[in-house]
Amino acid sequence: MPVVPFALSSRAGVDPKDVQHWTAVLLAINGAALVAVSPIAGWVTDYIGSRRTPLVASLLALMGASMMLCFGRSVGIYVVGRLLLGISGAVIWTVGLALVVDSVPKAEVGKYLGYVFMSINMAVLVAPLVGGRYMLQLDTMLSFTCRSGS
């Protein structure tokens, strides 16, 4: 997310005085999609009984959303990209945590979920530093490309 304000002004042509507004809108869209889709994703994955199909589909959607954010040149593309990012993130979170719970013995679930959330907290601390460094030395596109796995 630290790259988004710079990408909005340099790539999408957003006026510098409107960058903060659009950054907040994009964050809100992502959060709303996560909140709205997470319960649905949990129900669907339990209903169909497969964890693989929703996980792979959402990883592909995440890659597509990252590409939209990487190559987008308008605010509309950024809005759709962040919406798709939130939807795919909700499915990945839900299915990923369900996979952890399904894969480890019941007595070990807390320990392994602790490892998951410890890793996430480390990523939250380190990712902005790495992303900012990439952006300063290279380009905003590298941050999006690294996320998509391309």
Protein Blocks (a to p, Z undefined) as FASTA:
>chain_A
ZZmmmmmmmmnopafklmmmmmmmmmmmmmmmmmmmmmmmmmmmmmnopaklmmmmmmmm
mmmmmmmmmmpcbfklmmmmmmmmmmmmmmmmmmmmmmmmmmpcfklmmmmmmmmmmmmm
mmmmmmmmmmmmmmmmmcmklmmmmmnoZZ
